[in-house]
Amino acid sequence: MPRAKSPVASYAAPTAEVTRAMRGSNQRGMRQFNERIVLQAIRLHGAIPKADLARLTQLSTQTVSVIVERLLDDGLLLKQERVRGRIGQPSVPLSLKPEGAFSVGVQVGRRSMEVLVLDFAGQIRYQHVFHYEFPDPDEVLRHIASALTLLREQMGERWARVVGLGLSAPLFMHQWADLLGPEAAPAMAKWEGVDLPERVRALTELPVVFAKDTIAACTAELLQGQGQQLRSFLYVFVGTFIGGGLVLSGHLLPGERGNAGAIGSLPLGMAQPGSPAQLLEKSSGWQLEQALIQVGLDPQLIHDDAIADPAYDALTQPWLRTASDALAMTITAATALLDLDAVVLDGSLSRRLLEALLAQTRQVLEAYPLVGIVRPGRLEMGLVGAHARALGGALLPLHTQFFPDKDIFLKQDL
């Protein structure tokens, strides 16, 4: 996971474009919104003095002073050492206090689940990972309950500053039995009718927010990764199965049912004759797992960088050819519909393997005609990595509670 901005990071003066986008209000009744604007400015720019906060947010100096004192009293900000050597009085940069607030992220996957605690500065403080062959809901809920109990013990009094729990999981879990094989059928069938968010709410007093796993991962990339530079991109996450998310003009789009960017279900051929394969049947880690199993190797090798060594070329190269062909077709189709600036690829697989997939996809894309469309100018690796789904889940309660975008899917144009 990339490191969030350090609380003592050097401060760069904001550009005019950013200044215009971060305008607050001096009208009465806007106290909470203005507090959130100040927190957002510090989150994006690192440690920053009050005078620069006022210029950045276009709030009055007096308003910023009142807000800062209130946030200091609430334990959400820290004063850094005075900065000397500039014209005028020495300034005191203000940063987010890492222990000012915490959030829990819970990610339920098809092969493992992850529970972590994120602090106010966006850093992972505690983390527990549970592996299983298939996600039986009873086993998953036991792991969540035990992890929450353990976290409460580990955090002690700081647990009182946990503001919520962000839960992420694939949608339609019970429908994946056919792809995972007959041995998965009993566990997967048990998911039908299970309301996972409600079951998790019964385990904790914390407010629970739910997002599809790849939407949560895209949220993490938007807030702590490539989303800081890219305004419109298709996000691709390759894990046991491939999925995605969609960001347009700086806004993460969840869709009417929270399932936008579900590229794994994209068909790769015409419906007649027969049923065409979907992207998830060609570009998922699952296919490489099965190839490893067939030759007697541990399928967990897909998460180890050693999988990209020449010794495994007989297994990885066929997968890379098939996966990149299908992914390039998907990117071209998405670009025709959405006019994308970029594509961001990340996943829970080996980093070296994902880099090879990205490089080969770039090559295949060159073969597609461009009449009437413009190919995305950038195909980039994600910066968040394998923990993106749990991290994105944990970010949701923090941003709902403290930042101006009450709905994380309507990101401020900052």
C-alpha positions as CSV (number, residue, x, y, z in Angstrom):
1,M,0.0,0.0,0.0
2,P,1.3,3.5,-0.8
3,R,2.1,5.6,2.2
4,A,-0.3,8.5,2.7
5,K,1.0,12.0,2.9
6,S,3.1,12.4,6.0
7,P,1.7,14.8,8.6
8,V,5.0,16.7,8.4
9,A,5.3,16.7,4.6
10,S,6.5,19.9,3.0
11,Y,3.7,22.2,1.9
12,A,3.5,23.3,-1.7
13,A,1.4,26.4,-2.6
14,P,-1.9,25.4,-4.2
15,T,-2.6,26.1,-7.8
16,A,-5.3,28.5,-8.9
17,E,-7.3,25.6,-10.2
18,V,-7.3,23.8,-6.9
19,T,-8.0,27.1,-5.0
20,R,-11.1,27.7,-7.1
21,A,-12.4,24.1,-6.5
22,M,-11.9,24.2,-2.7
23,R,-14.1,27.3,-1.9
24,G,-15.8,27.2,1.4
25,S,-18.5,29.5,2.7
26,N,-18.6,32.2,5.4
27,Q,-22.4,32.1,5.8
28,R,-24.0,31.0,9.0
29,G,-25.2,27.5,9.1
30,M,-22.1,26.1,7.2
31,R,-20.0,25.2,10.3
32,Q,-19.8,21.5,9.5
33,F,-19.2,21.9,5.8
34,N,-16.4,24.4,6.4
35,E,-14.8,22.1,8.9
36,R,-14.9,19.3,6.3
37,I,-13.4,21.7,3.7
38,V,-10.5,22.5,6.0
39,L,-9.9,18.8,6.7
40,Q,-10.0,18.0,3.0
41,A,-7.4,20.6,2.3
42,I,-5.1,19.2,4.9
43,R,-5.6,15.7,3.7
44,L,-4.7,16.6,0.1
45,H,-1.9,19.0,0.7
46,G,-0.2,17.7,3.9
47,A,0.8,20.0,6.8
48,I,-0.2,23.6,6.0
49,P,-0.4,26.8,8.0
50,K,-3.6,28.6,8.8
51,A,-2.9,31.5,6.5
52,D,-2.4,29.2,3.5
53,L,-5.6,27.3,4.6
54,A,-7.5,30.5,4.4
55,R,-6.2,31.2,0.9
56,L,-6.8,27.7,-0.3
57,T,-10.4,27.4,0.9
58,Q,-11.2,31.1,0.4
59,L,-12.5,31.3,3.9
60,S,-11.7,34.3,6.1
61,T,-8.7,34.1,8.3
62,Q,-11.0,34.5,11.4
63,T,-13.2,31.6,10.2
64,V,-10.3,29.3,9.6
65,S,-8.8,30.2,13.1
66,V,-12.1,29.3,14.8
67,I,-12.4,26.0,12.8
68,V,-8.8,25.1,13.5
69,E,-9.1,25.7,17.2
70,R,-12.3,23.6,17.3
71,L,-10.6,20.7,15.4
72,L,-7.6,20.9,17.7
73,D,-9.9,20.6,20.7
74,D,-11.6,17.6,19.1
75,G,-8.3,15.9,18.7
76,L,-8.4,15.8,14.9
77,L,-5.4,18.1,14.1
78,L,-1.8,18.4,15.3
79,K,0.4,21.5,15.4
80,Q,3.8,20.8,13.8
81,E,7.0,22.7,14.5
82,R,7.2,26.3,13.5
83,V,8.6,27.0,10.1
84,R,11.1,29.8,10.1
85,G,13.0,31.5,7.4
86,R,10.0,32.9,5.4
87,I,9.0,36.5,5.2
88,G,6.8,37.6,8.2
89,Q,6.1,35.7,11.4
90,P,7.0,32.0,11.7
91,S,4.1,29.8,10.6
92,V,2.8,26.7,12.4
93,P,1.8,23.9,9.9
94,L,-1.3,21.9,10.8
95,S,-1.7,18.2,10.0
96,L,-4.2,15.5,10.5
97,K,-3.8,13.7,13.9
98,P,-3.4,10.0,13.0
99,E,-5.1,8.9,16.2
100,G,-7.9,11.5,15.9
101,A,-10.2,8.9,14.4
102,F,-10.1,5.3,13.1
103,S,-12.2,3.1,10.8
104,V,-12.5,-0.6,10.3
105,G,-12.4,-2.2,6.9
106,V,-13.7,-5.7,6.3
107,Q,-13.2,-7.4,2.9
108,V,-14.8,-10.7,2.1
109,G,-13.2,-12.5,-0.9
110,R,-13.6,-15.8,-2.6
111,R,-10.3,-17.2,-1.2
112,S,-9.6,-15.1,1.8
113,M,-10.9,-12.2,3.9
114,E,-9.1,-9.2,5.5
115,V,-10.0,-7.0,8.5
116,L,-8.0,-3.9,9.1
117,V,-8.0,-0.6,11.0
118,L,-7.2,2.6,9.2
119,D,-6.2,5.8,11.1
120,F,-7.2,9.4,10.3
121,A,-4.0,9.9,8.2
122,G,-4.9,6.9,6.0
123,Q,-2.4,4.4,7.4
124,I,-3.1,0.8,8.3
125,R,-2.6,0.2,12.0
126,Y,-3.9,-3.3,12.5
127,Q,-4.5,-6.1,10.0
128,H,-5.8,-9.7,10.1
129,V,-6.1,-12.0,7.1
130,F,-8.0,-15.3,7.1
131,H,-7.6,-17.8,4.3
132,Y,-10.2,-20.5,3.3
133,E,-10.8,-22.8,0.4
134,F,-14.3,-21.3,-0.2
135,P,-16.2,-18.6,1.6
136,D,-18.8,-20.4,3.8
137,P,-20.9,-17.6,5.3
138,D,-20.9,-19.1,8.7
139,E,-17.1,-19.3,8.8
140,V,-16.8,-15.8,7.3
141,L,-19.1,-14.3,10.1
142,R,-17.1,-16.2,12.8
143,H,-13.9,-14.7,11.5
144,I,-15.4,-11.2,11.4
145,A,-16.7,-11.5,15.0
146,S,-13.3,-12.8,16.3
147,A,-11.4,-10.1,14.4
148,L,-13.6,-7.3,15.9
149,T,-13.1,-8.7,19.4
150,L,-9.3,-8.9,18.9
151,L,-9.2,-5.4,17.5
152,R,-11.1,-4.0,20.4
153,E,-8.6,-5.6,22.7
154,Q,-5.6,-4.4,20.7
155,M,-6.9,-0.8,20.5
156,G,-8.1,-0.4,24.1
157,E,-9.4,3.1,24.8
158,R,-8.7,4.1,21.2
159,W,-11.6,1.9,20.1
160,A,-13.9,4.8,21.2
161,R,-12.5,6.8,18.3
162,V,-13.6,4.3,15.7
163,V,-16.2,6.0,13.6
164,G,-17.5,3.1,11.5
165,L,-17.0,-0.2,9.6
166,G,-16.7,-0.3,5.8
167,L,-17.7,-3.7,4.4
168,S,-16.8,-4.9,0.9
169,A,-17.6,-8.2,-0.8
170,P,-18.5,-9.5,-4.3
171,L,-22.2,-9.2,-5.3
172,F,-24.3,-12.3,-6.0
173,M,-21.9,-14.6,-4.1
174,H,-24.2,-17.6,-4.5
175,Q,-23.9,-17.4,-8.3
176,W,-20.2,-18.2,-8.4
177,A,-20.4,-21.9,-7.7
178,D,-20.3,-22.9,-11.4
179,L,-17.1,-21.1,-11.9
180,L,-15.4,-22.2,-8.7
181,G,-16.2,-25.9,-9.3
182,P,-18.5,-28.5,-7.8
183,E,-16.6,-28.7,-4.6
184,A,-17.5,-25.1,-3.9
185,A,-21.2,-25.6,-4.5
186,P,-22.3,-26.4,-0.9
187,A,-20.6,-23.3,0.6
188,M,-21.6,-20.9,-2.2
189,A,-25.3,-22.1,-2.1
190,K,-25.5,-21.0,1.5
191,W,-25.0,-17.4,0.5
192,E,-28.4,-17.3,-1.2
193,G,-30.7,-15.1,0.9
194,V,-27.8,-14.0,3.2
195,D,-27.9,-10.2,3.8
196,L,-24.2,-9.8,4.7
197,P,-24.4,-6.1,5.8
198,E,-27.2,-6.9,8.1
199,R,-25.4,-9.9,9.5
200,V,-22.3,-7.8,10.2
201,R,-24.4,-5.0,11.8
202,A,-25.6,-7.6,14.3
203,L,-22.0,-8.2,15.3
204,T,-21.0,-4.6,16.1
205,E,-22.3,-1.3,17.5
206,L,-20.4,0.5,14.7
207,P,-22.3,2.0,11.8
208,V,-21.7,-0.3,8.7
209,V,-21.3,0.9,5.2
210,F,-21.3,-1.6,2.3
211,A,-19.7,-1.4,-1.2
212,K,-19.0,-4.0,-3.8
213,D,-15.4,-5.2,-3.5
214,T,-14.0,-3.7,-6.7
215,I,-15.9,-0.4,-6.1
216,A,-14.2,-0.3,-2.7
217,A,-10.8,-1.0,-4.3
218,C,-11.5,1.8,-6.9
219,T,-12.4,4.1,-4.0
220,A,-8.9,3.5,-2.5
221,E,-7.2,4.1,-5.8
222,L,-9.2,7.3,-6.4
223,L,-8.4,8.7,-2.9
224,Q,-4.9,7.4,-2.3
225,G,-3.5,6.3,-5.7
226,Q,-3.7,7.3,-9.4
227,G,-7.0,9.1,-8.8
228,Q,-4.9,12.1,-7.5
229,Q,-3.6,12.6,-11.1
230,L,-6.3,11.0,-13.3
231,R,-9.8,12.4,-13.8
232,S,-11.4,9.6,-15.9
233,F,-10.3,6.0,-15.8
234,L,-11.4,2.5,-16.0
235,Y,-10.2,0.6,-12.9
236,V,-9.3,-3.1,-13.3
237,F,-8.7,-5.3,-10.3
238,V,-7.4,-8.9,-11.0
239,G,-7.9,-11.3,-8.1
240,T,-9.5,-14.7,-8.1
241,F,-11.9,-13.1,-10.6
242,I,-11.4,-9.9,-12.5
243,G,-13.6,-6.9,-11.8
244,G,-13.6,-3.2,-12.0
245,G,-14.8,0.3,-11.2
246,L,-15.4,3.5,-13.1
247,V,-14.3,7.1,-12.5
248,L,-15.5,9.9,-14.7
249,S,-14.5,13.5,-14.2
250,G,-13.2,12.8,-10.7
251,H,-16.4,11.1,-9.7
252,L,-16.6,7.4,-8.8
253,L,-19.8,6.0,-10.3
254,P,-21.4,3.1,-8.4
255,G,-24.4,2.7,-10.7
256,E,-28.0,2.2,-9.7
257,R,-27.3,-1.1,-8.0
258,G,-23.8,-0.4,-6.9
259,N,-22.4,-2.6,-9.7
260,A,-21.0,-0.2,-12.3
261,G,-17.7,-1.2,-13.8
262,A,-18.6,-4.9,-13.6
263,I,-16.3,-5.7,-16.5
264,G,-15.8,-9.3,-15.4
265,S,-19.3,-10.1,-16.7
266,L,-18.6,-8.5,-20.1
267,P,-19.2,-11.0,-22.9
268,L,-16.4,-11.5,-25.4
269,G,-18.5,-12.7,-28.3
270,M,-22.0,-12.7,-29.9
271,A,-24.8,-14.5,-28.0
272,Q,-25.6,-16.6,-31.0
273,P,-24.7,-19.4,-31.6
274,G,-24.0,-20.6,-28.1
275,S,-23.2,-18.7,-24.9
276,P,-20.1,-16.5,-25.2
277,A,-17.3,-16.5,-22.6
278,Q,-17.1,-13.6,-20.2
279,L,-14.0,-11.6,-19.4
280,L,-13.7,-13.3,-15.9
281,E,-13.3,-16.7,-17.7
282,K,-10.3,-15.4,-19.6
283,S,-8.5,-12.8,-17.5
284,S,-8.9,-13.9,-13.8
285,G,-6.4,-15.4,-11.5
286,W,-8.6,-18.4,-11.2
287,Q,-7.5,-19.8,-14.6
288,L,-3.8,-19.6,-13.6
289,E,-4.6,-21.2,-10.2
290,Q,-6.1,-24.2,-12.0
291,A,-3.1,-24.5,-14.3
292,L,-0.8,-24.6,-11.2
293,I,-3.0,-27.2,-9.5
294,Q,-3.0,-29.5,-12.6
295,V,0.8,-29.7,-12.4
296,G,0.8,-30.3,-8.6
297,L,1.9,-26.7,-7.6
298,D,0.4,-24.5,-4.9
299,P,-2.2,-22.2,-6.4
300,Q,-1.2,-19.5,-3.9
301,L,1.9,-19.0,-6.1
302,I,-0.1,-16.5,-8.1
303,H,0.5,-14.1,-5.2
304,D,4.3,-14.7,-5.1
305,D,6.6,-12.7,-7.4
306,A,8.5,-15.9,-8.1
307,I,5.6,-16.9,-10.4
308,A,7.0,-14.4,-13.0
309,D,10.3,-16.3,-13.1
310,P,11.2,-18.1,-16.4
311,A,10.8,-21.4,-14.6
312,Y,7.0,-20.9,-14.7
313,D,6.8,-19.6,-18.2
314,A,5.0,-22.7,-19.5
315,L,2.1,-21.8,-17.2
316,T,2.2,-18.0,-17.1
317,Q,2.7,-17.2,-20.8
318,P,-0.4,-18.9,-22.1
319,W,-2.4,-17.2,-19.3
320,L,-0.9,-13.8,-20.1
321,R,-1.7,-14.2,-23.9
322,T,-5.3,-15.1,-23.2
323,A,-5.8,-12.6,-20.4
324,S,-4.2,-9.7,-22.3
325,D,-6.2,-10.4,-25.5
326,A,-9.5,-10.4,-23.6
327,L,-8.6,-7.4,-21.5
328,A,-7.5,-5.3,-24.5
329,M,-10.8,-6.1,-26.2
330,T,-12.6,-4.9,-23.0
331,I,-10.6,-1.7,-22.8
332,T,-11.4,-0.9,-26.4
333,A,-15.1,-1.5,-26.0
334,A,-15.1,0.6,-22.8
335,T,-13.3,3.4,-24.5
336,A,-15.8,3.6,-27.3
337,L,-18.5,4.0,-24.8
338,L,-16.9,6.2,-22.1
339,D,-14.1,8.1,-23.9
340,L,-11.6,7.2,-21.1
341,D,-8.4,9.1,-20.3
342,A,-6.7,6.1,-18.8
343,V,-6.9,2.6,-17.5
344,V,-5.5,1.6,-14.1
345,L,-4.7,-2.0,-13.4
346,D,-4.2,-3.5,-9.9
347,G,-4.9,-6.7,-8.1
348,S,-4.1,-9.2,-5.5
349,L,-1.8,-11.2,-7.8
350,S,2.0,-11.0,-7.9
351,R,3.1,-7.5,-8.8
352,R,5.5,-8.7,-11.4
353,L,2.8,-10.8,-13.0
354,L,0.4,-7.8,-13.1
355,E,3.2,-5.7,-14.7
356,A,3.6,-8.4,-17.3
357,L,-0.1,-8.4,-18.0
358,L,-0.2,-4.6,-18.3
359,A,2.8,-4.6,-20.7
360,Q,1.2,-7.3,-22.9
361,T,-2.2,-5.6,-22.9
362,R,-0.5,-2.4,-24.2
363,Q,0.9,-4.4,-27.1
364,V,-2.4,-6.1,-28.0
365,L,-4.2,-2.8,-27.9
366,E,-2.1,-1.6,-30.8
367,A,-3.9,-4.1,-33.1
368,Y,-7.3,-2.6,-32.5
369,P,-8.6,0.0,-35.1
370,L,-9.1,3.5,-33.8
371,V,-11.6,4.9,-36.3
372,G,-14.0,7.1,-34.4
373,I,-12.3,6.7,-30.9
374,V,-9.2,7.8,-29.1
375,R,-7.3,5.1,-27.3
376,P,-6.6,5.9,-23.6
377,G,-3.4,7.9,-23.4
378,R,-2.3,6.1,-20.2
379,L,-2.4,2.5,-19.0
380,E,-1.0,2.6,-15.5
381,M,-0.3,0.3,-12.6
382,G,-2.4,1.0,-9.5
383,L,-0.6,2.4,-6.5
384,V,-2.6,0.8,-3.7
385,G,-2.1,-2.9,-4.3
386,A,-3.5,-6.1,-2.9
387,H,-5.2,-4.4,0.2
388,A,-7.2,-2.0,-2.0
389,R,-10.6,-3.7,-1.3
390,A,-10.3,-3.6,2.5
391,L,-8.6,-0.2,2.5
392,G,-11.3,1.3,0.3
393,G,-14.0,-0.1,2.6
394,A,-12.3,1.5,5.6
395,L,-12.0,4.8,3.8
396,L,-15.8,5.1,3.4
397,P,-16.8,5.7,7.0
398,L,-13.9,8.2,7.5
399,H,-14.9,10.3,4.5
400,T,-18.6,10.1,5.2
401,Q,-17.9,11.4,8.7
402,F,-15.2,14.0,8.1
403,F,-14.9,15.2,4.6
404,P,-17.1,17.4,2.4
405,D,-18.1,14.6,0.0
406,K,-20.7,13.0,2.3
407,D,-21.3,10.5,-0.5
408,I,-17.9,9.2,-1.4
409,F,-19.1,8.5,-4.9
410,L,-19.5,12.3,-5.5
411,K,-15.8,13.3,-5.0
412,Q,-14.9,16.9,-4.7
413,D,-13.1,18.2,-7.7
414,L,-9.9,18.9,-5.7
